[in-house]
């Protein structure tokens, strides 16, 4: 691909922003077939190009030249290439100087970016609608954030006035970054709990801190030894009756291209009686995809079945 062809393909996407968004170009969505290997994110002053397949030196040079010429108009002066393939993720600063601290800003909240983590930066821009959803509903609620990772849902819930939030994730390192995210936003008070535990061994502890009026389930899709969606999602759902308030809401999430919305919704229907689907959340701005999206997020309303109150808990 010639450099002129590359610039022609990317030019419609890399324009001064008319609305806040992080993902400028989403090649993974297959909307531009010849660039499925590329995504471009904007976290001013950083412009981050992620390459999911090795490229010839000529292509890398053309991409560097084009992005270097364009990034000032996007409010950026540092260009980073992440080479994310062959089981590795190397971040290379190709222009400018990396700041000592980098953050993503969303709806007035800030989230730390960690370029030492490997494949991900500690912040998932594609979950913007999910964070908006919980912020709009959290006022006065007790919130449970399952598979919390770096706790962006927790920060959004507290910004929305949540009474308290319990974050649980197997990764202590992720929760440490989550604590930093809370501190950056002024939410380092007693209303927040961090549990670096295996969820499947922690139901009793979670029950002691509940019952919850809002629950977010956002697990990894396939993490051997931790969570495999097809086997473990039903297990999680079957435990929620003991954690949910009599009336509650849930955000059920899954980022697995090989599992569709029908699978996720049938999983909830079979394993969580009392849950009624309200709607599927729209995708985040900039994450256009051909066909069904990889990330699925579904809003459910829950009303505890009377049979459970009569002691017939499954």
C-alpha positions as CSV (number, residue, x, y, z in Angstrom):
1,X,0.0,0.0,0.0
2,X,1.4,3.4,-1.0
3,X,1.6,6.2,1.5
4,X,-0.9,8.2,-0.5
5,X,-3.4,5.3,-0.3
6,X,-2.8,5.1,3.5
7,X,-3.5,8.8,4.0
8,X,-6.6,8.6,1.8
9,X,-8.0,5.8,3.9
10,X,-7.3,7.4,7.2
11,X,-8.0,11.0,6.4
12,X,-11.8,10.8,7.0
13,X,-11.2,9.5,10.6
14,X,-8.3,11.7,11.7
15,X,-10.0,15.0,11.8
16,X,-10.3,17.6,14.6
17,X,-12.8,16.2,17.1
18,X,-16.4,17.5,17.0
19,X,-17.3,15.4,20.0
20,X,-15.2,13.6,22.7
21,X,-14.0,10.2,21.7
22,X,-10.8,8.1,22.1
23,X,-11.0,5.7,19.3
24,X,-10.4,7.6,16.1
25,X,-9.9,4.6,13.8
26,X,-11.2,1.1,14.4
27,X,-9.7,-1.2,11.8
28,X,-10.6,-4.2,14.0
29,X,-14.3,-3.4,13.1
30,X,-13.5,-4.4,9.5
31,X,-15.0,-1.3,8.0
32,X,-11.8,-0.7,6.1
33,X,-10.7,-4.3,5.0
34,X,-7.2,-3.4,4.1
35,X,-6.5,-1.9,7.5
36,X,-8.0,-4.5,9.9
37,X,-4.6,-4.7,11.6
38,X,-4.7,-1.1,12.9
39,X,-6.5,1.0,15.5
40,X,-5.7,4.6,16.5
41,X,-6.6,6.1,19.8
42,X,-6.3,9.7,21.0
43,X,-5.4,10.4,24.7
44,X,-4.0,14.0,24.4
45,X,-1.1,14.6,24.3
46,X,-0.7,10.9,23.2
47,X,-1.7,9.5,19.8
48,X,-1.5,5.7,20.1
49,X,-1.5,3.4,17.0
50,X,-1.9,-0.3,17.8
51,X,-0.7,-2.8,15.2
52,X,-2.2,-6.2,15.5
53,X,-0.1,-7.7,12.7
54,X,3.6,-7.2,11.7
55,X,4.0,-4.7,8.9
56,X,6.8,-4.1,6.3
57,X,9.2,-1.2,7.1
58,X,7.7,0.8,4.2
59,X,4.2,0.7,5.8
60,X,5.6,1.6,9.2
61,X,7.4,4.6,7.8
62,X,4.3,5.7,5.8
63,X,2.2,5.4,8.9
64,X,4.7,7.3,11.0
65,X,4.9,10.2,8.5
66,X,1.2,10.5,8.1
67,X,0.4,10.4,11.8
68,X,3.2,12.8,12.6
69,X,1.8,15.3,10.2
70,X,-1.7,14.9,11.5
71,X,-1.4,14.6,15.3
72,X,-1.0,18.3,16.1
73,X,-4.5,19.0,14.7
74,X,-5.8,16.4,17.2
75,X,-4.1,18.1,20.2
76,X,-1.3,15.5,20.4
77,X,2.5,15.8,20.3
78,X,3.6,12.3,21.3
79,X,3.2,9.3,18.9
80,X,3.3,5.8,20.3
81,X,3.2,2.5,18.2
82,X,2.1,-0.6,20.1
83,X,3.2,-3.7,18.3
84,X,0.6,-6.2,19.5
85,X,1.2,-9.6,17.9
86,X,3.1,-12.8,18.2
87,X,2.1,-13.0,21.9
88,X,3.7,-9.7,22.8
89,X,2.9,-6.0,23.2
90,X,5.8,-3.6,22.8
91,X,5.1,0.2,23.2
92,X,7.5,2.3,21.1
93,X,7.6,6.1,21.3
94,X,8.3,7.2,17.7
95,X,7.8,10.9,18.1
96,X,7.9,13.3,21.1
97,X,8.6,12.5,24.7
98,X,6.4,10.3,26.9
99,X,4.9,12.3,29.8
100,X,5.6,11.0,33.3
101,X,1.8,10.5,33.8
102,X,-0.8,9.7,31.2
103,X,-4.5,9.7,31.6
104,X,-7.7,9.2,29.6
105,X,-10.4,11.8,30.2
106,X,-14.1,10.9,30.0
107,X,-17.1,12.9,31.1
108,X,-15.0,14.9,33.5
109,X,-13.4,11.8,35.0
110,X,-9.7,10.8,34.6
111,X,-8.3,7.3,34.4
112,X,-4.6,6.4,34.5
113,X,-2.9,4.9,31.5
114,X,-0.2,2.4,32.2
115,X,2.1,1.7,29.2
116,X,4.0,-1.0,31.3
117,X,1.0,-3.3,31.5
118,X,1.5,-5.0,28.2
119,X,-1.4,-5.5,25.8
120,X,-3.9,-3.1,27.4
121,X,-3.4,0.3,29.0
122,X,-5.7,-0.2,32.0
123,X,-8.6,1.7,30.4
124,X,-11.1,0.3,27.9
125,X,-12.5,3.1,25.7
126,X,-15.1,0.8,24.2
127,X,-17.0,0.7,27.5
128,X,-17.9,4.4,27.6
129,X,-21.6,3.7,27.3
130,X,-21.4,1.3,30.2
131,X,-19.8,3.9,32.4
132,X,-22.4,6.4,31.4
133,X,-25.2,3.9,32.2
134,X,-24.0,3.2,35.7
135,X,-23.3,6.9,36.4
136,X,-26.9,7.7,35.5
137,X,-28.3,5.1,37.8
138,X,-26.0,4.9,40.8
139,X,-27.3,7.7,43.0
140,X,-27.8,6.3,46.5
141,X,-27.3,2.7,45.4
142,X,-25.1,-0.2,46.7
143,X,-23.0,-1.3,43.7
144,X,-21.1,-4.6,43.0
145,X,-18.5,-4.4,40.3
146,X,-17.6,-8.0,39.4
147,X,-14.3,-8.6,37.5
148,X,-13.6,-4.9,38.2
149,X,-10.1,-4.7,36.7
150,X,-9.0,-1.1,37.2
151,X,-12.3,0.0,38.6
152,X,-13.5,2.4,36.0
153,X,-17.2,1.4,36.6
154,X,-16.6,2.1,40.3
155,X,-15.3,5.6,39.6
156,X,-18.3,6.3,37.3
157,X,-20.7,5.0,40.0
158,X,-19.3,7.2,42.7
159,X,-19.4,10.2,40.3
160,X,-23.1,9.4,40.0
161,X,-23.6,9.4,43.8
162,X,-23.4,5.7,44.7
163,X,-23.8,4.9,48.4
164,X,-21.0,2.3,48.2
165,X,-19.1,0.1,45.7
166,X,-17.5,-3.3,46.1
167,X,-14.8,-4.1,43.5
168,X,-13.6,-7.6,43.1
169,X,-10.9,-8.9,40.8
170,X,-8.3,-11.6,40.9
171,X,-5.6,-9.2,39.9
172,X,-4.1,-7.3,42.8
173,X,-2.1,-5.2,40.4
174,X,-5.3,-4.1,38.5
175,X,-6.9,-3.2,41.8
176,X,-3.9,-1.1,42.8
177,X,-4.3,0.9,39.6
178,X,-8.0,1.1,40.4
179,X,-7.2,2.7,43.7
180,X,-5.1,5.2,41.9
181,X,-8.1,6.0,39.6
182,X,-10.3,6.6,42.6
183,X,-7.6,8.9,44.1
184,X,-7.3,10.9,40.9
185,X,-11.0,11.6,41.1
186,X,-11.2,12.3,44.8
187,X,-13.0,9.0,45.7
188,X,-10.6,7.4,48.1
189,X,-13.1,7.1,51.0
190,X,-14.6,4.3,53.0
191,X,-17.5,3.8,50.5
192,X,-15.2,1.7,48.3
193,X,-14.0,-1.9,48.9
194,X,-11.3,-3.7,47.0
195,X,-11.2,-7.4,47.1
196,X,-8.2,-9.1,45.3
197,X,-10.0,-12.5,45.3
198,X,-11.2,-15.2,43.1
199,X,-14.9,-14.5,42.7
200,X,-15.9,-18.2,42.8
201,X,-14.4,-18.5,46.3
202,X,-15.8,-15.2,47.6
203,X,-19.6,-15.4,47.5
204,X,-19.9,-15.4,51.3
205,X,-17.8,-12.2,51.6
206,X,-19.7,-10.5,48.8
207,X,-23.0,-11.5,50.5
208,X,-21.8,-10.0,53.7
209,X,-21.3,-6.6,52.0
210,X,-24.6,-6.8,50.0
211,X,-27.4,-6.8,49.0
212,X,-26.7,-4.8,45.9
213,X,-29.1,-2.6,43.8
214,X,-26.7,-2.4,40.9
215,X,-24.4,-5.1,39.6
216,X,-22.0,-5.0,36.7
217,X,-20.6,-8.2,35.3
218,X,-17.7,-7.6,32.9
219,X,-15.5,-10.7,32.9
220,X,-12.6,-11.7,30.6
221,X,-13.9,-13.8,27.8
222,X,-11.3,-16.5,27.9
223,X,-8.7,-16.5,30.6
224,X,-7.5,-20.1,31.3
225,X,-7.6,-20.9,34.9
226,X,-9.7,-17.8,35.8
227,X,-12.7,-17.5,33.6
228,X,-14.0,-19.2,30.4
229,X,-17.2,-17.5,29.3
230,X,-19.2,-20.5,28.2
231,X,-18.5,-22.6,31.3
232,X,-18.3,-19.8,33.9
233,X,-20.9,-17.2,33.0
234,X,-23.8,-19.5,34.0
235,X,-22.0,-20.2,37.3
236,X,-21.8,-16.5,38.1
237,X,-25.5,-15.8,37.2
238,X,-26.8,-18.6,39.3
239,X,-25.1,-17.1,42.4
240,X,-26.6,-13.6,42.0
241,X,-29.9,-14.2,43.7
242,X,-28.2,-14.2,47.1
243,X,-26.5,-10.9,46.3
244,X,-29.2,-8.9,44.6
245,X,-31.7,-6.6,46.4
246,X,-35.4,-7.4,45.9
247,X,-35.4,-5.0,43.0
248,X,-32.2,-4.2,41.2
249,X,-30.6,-3.5,37.9
250,X,-27.7,-5.3,36.1
251,X,-25.3,-4.5,33.3
252,X,-24.3,-7.8,31.7
253,X,-21.2,-7.6,29.5
254,X,-19.1,-9.8,27.3
255,X,-16.4,-9.1,24.9
256,X,-16.1,-12.3,22.8
257,X,-16.4,-12.1,19.0
258,X,-17.3,-15.9,18.9
259,X,-20.3,-15.6,21.2
260,X,-23.3,-13.5,20.0
261,X,-26.0,-11.5,21.8
262,X,-28.4,-14.5,21.6
263,X,-26.0,-16.6,23.5
264,X,-25.5,-14.0,26.2
265,X,-29.2,-13.3,26.6
266,X,-30.2,-16.9,26.6
267,X,-27.5,-17.5,29.3
268,X,-29.2,-14.9,31.5
269,X,-32.7,-16.2,30.8
270,X,-31.7,-19.7,31.8
271,X,-29.6,-18.9,34.9
272,X,-31.1,-15.8,36.5
273,X,-34.9,-16.0,36.9
274,X,-36.4,-12.6,37.7
275,X,-34.1,-10.8,35.2
276,X,-36.0,-8.9,32.5
277,X,-34.1,-7.5,29.5
278,X,-34.5,-3.8,29.1
279,X,-32.2,-3.0,26.2
280,X,-28.8,-3.5,24.5
281,X,-26.5,-0.5,25.0
282,X,-25.2,1.2,21.9
283,X,-21.5,1.0,21.1
284,X,-19.1,3.7,22.0
285,X,-18.4,6.4,19.5
286,X,-15.6,5.4,17.1
287,X,-16.1,1.7,17.5
288,X,-18.0,1.1,14.3
289,X,-18.1,-2.6,13.3
290,X,-19.3,-4.7,10.4
291,X,-21.9,-7.2,11.8
292,X,-22.5,-7.8,15.5
293,X,-20.1,-6.1,17.8
294,X,-17.5,-8.0,19.7
295,X,-18.5,-6.1,22.9
296,X,-22.0,-6.9,24.1
297,X,-23.6,-4.9,26.9
298,X,-27.2,-5.6,28.0
299,X,-29.3,-3.8,30.7
300,X,-31.5,-6.0,32.8
301,X,-34.1,-5.1,35.4
302,X,-34.4,-7.7,38.3
303,X,-37.3,-8.4,40.5
304,X,-36.7,-11.2,43.0
305,X,-39.1,-14.2,42.3
306,X,-41.5,-14.9,45.2
307,X,-40.4,-18.5,45.3
308,X,-37.0,-17.5,46.5
309,X,-38.5,-15.6,49.4
310,X,-40.3,-18.7,50.3
311,X,-36.9,-20.5,50.8
312,X,-36.7,-22.3,47.5
313,X,-33.4,-20.8,46.4
314,X,-31.9,-22.9,43.6
